Amino acid sequence: IMEGDMSHEALVHLLREQAFLNKGVTITLTIEASENREESAQTFLYAGGIVEYVQYIDEAKIPLHAPPIYIEAERSDVVVELAMQYNDSFHEEIATYVNNINTVEGGTHLAGLRAALTTSINAYAQKYNLLKDLKNGLSGEDVREGLTAILSLKVPNPQFESQTKIRLGNPEIKGLVQSVVNEKLAEFFEENPTVVKRVI
């Protein structure tokens, strides 16, 4: 790139993000030499993909379980990939992507994820009587407290709600994501009961 094309920090952020979203793909940023500096290069490569992305975001936090939970499934030609980890903060940080585009305003895929998290955690907690003091179960806010998650979808015909592509509008995607996440999280919780108990 030439100096002044885009801020260096913004470009590094964008390329790092793309490397996380495309596991195993090497992306190299080369800065051409100028009067003030020598040529330099930065390489981004993440074999762990979005799992490493979650760990990168949570670097300064204490995870409540490790490694992050990872889900990947394909339904109706849509690929759903999710990495999530709970940490000791009270902050929720969920980033969503469709075809490597950051859907910063979320959309139907985020709605599906949120619904699945609430349903799955409450179903497991009720099954094993972990919520003795809560008759109505945990709220959506409760189950997302301290959660860092990356949800990345590959959708053949995405319908975005604006030209800037920051919100996904496909109505069928909500149910699809909810179904995949419910099924896979239920399996994960049965195999890893200590994780749920740390989170609740």
PyMOL commands that set and color helices and strands:
alter all, ss='L'
color gray80, all
select helices_A, chain A and resi 8-21+50-57+108-127+140-144+171-191+193-199
alter helices_A, ss='H'
color red, helices_A
select strands_A, chain A and resi 27-31+40-44+69-75+78-86+93-98+101-102+147-154
alter strands_A, ss='S'
color yellow, strands_A
deselect
rebuild
show_as cartoon
